[in-house]
Amino acid sequence: MASRDVTHQSDISKMKVEADGSFKRAASQFRNTIEEGGQFPPEKDRYHLYVSYACPWASRTLIMRKLKGLEDFLNVTVVSPHMGTDGWPFASVDSFPGAEEDPLYGSQHVKDLYLRADPTYNGRFTVPVLWDKKQHTIVNNESSEIIRIFNTAFNKYIPEDKAALDFYPTELRKEIDEVNEWVYDRINNGVYKSGFATTFPAYRAAVLPLFEALDRVEGMLAGKTYLIGDRLTEADIRLYVTIVRFDPVYVGHFKCNIRTIRGGYPNIHAWLRRLYWTNNAFQSTTDFEHIKTHYYWAHTTINPHRIVPIGPVPHIEPLGEPGRL
Ligand SMILES: N[C@@H](CCC(=O)N[C@@H](CS)C(=O)NCC(=O)O)C(=O)O
């Protein structure tokens, strides 16, 4: 589909870092919303979600879709974790177990969707992608906004009990926004800044604040089930996707190895296992094969031989006896 050479946009090994060796994430470019009377009104089976199970940002949207019971409302397509020179491939190009073909256009790669939506697009070809099947374009490719869309946009059309679930409640918004800000910078994006750094000072400038932030989260979770208030909020969802990848990937691949979650953070470890083992929206959207394969295979500048390590064994520890988490 692409007539111009876009490999500088799709090939992660050609991604540039800053002059000081630090990694800066580019902002997402499609930022529309779904709303009554807008360009993208809420409608059953009108929208489609393209994701990778490997990607923490995409996994946020999968978790929210499950929690809000939007499975019948909005279909999903999962790409292969083998993100190569053309970016994320569909199963037609790379039939990794669990990967799927593009049911809408038979695309070979996620980049084909971006170029269909906008042939002049000059950003990275990232997942998640929220797609409008009517206008054949991208509604939004920014996970933090897609989860807010899922939280409210379809409420009029879904069962009452699901519509009533609010993961960004008005009375907690201020606190959620505050926590999201530093969790994003130091933890969600902090692991990438640590892993993609190409100088020791840039690495240290990311990894130390990352562990300070984990220490802070550990304190916040003392004697508590959820991060904010006494209910599950988007702050838990946004943190979970990074923590569940921490011991299996970030400790080794991204050199975030000052401590592990299982060895060094008992409160975060208990919170993680509770979400994974007691709420299916978390376990059913977490695929350790896709996760580990993606990072260790795709980032050849960090892991040139593409060996995917066996451990940790197990990828996530069991829940344990009640009261003895
Ligand atoms: N800010 C975006 C980030 C999405 C993102 O960076 N996704 C990664 C996968 S974890 C991706 O698709 N990267 C492809 C690339 O950069 O070429 C969001 O939160 O949705």
The ligand as an ORCA input file, in Angstrom:
! r2SCAN-3c Opt
* xyz 0 1
  N       1.136      7.121     23.455
  C       0.745      5.917     22.773
  C       1.939      4.978     22.690
  C       1.683      3.716     21.922
  C       2.990      2.966     21.582
  O       4.082      3.536     21.693
  N       2.872      1.694     21.179
  C       4.057      0.930     20.810
  C       3.981     -0.514     21.256
  S       4.162     -0.753     22.977
  C       4.166      0.844     19.289
  O       3.211      0.491     18.618
  N       5.350      1.154     18.757
  C       5.625      1.013     17.374
  C       6.694      1.952     16.920
  O       7.054      2.884     17.654
  O       7.157      1.768     15.789
  C      -0.415      5.295     23.521
  O      -0.419      5.335     24.763
  O      -1.343      4.792     22.893
*
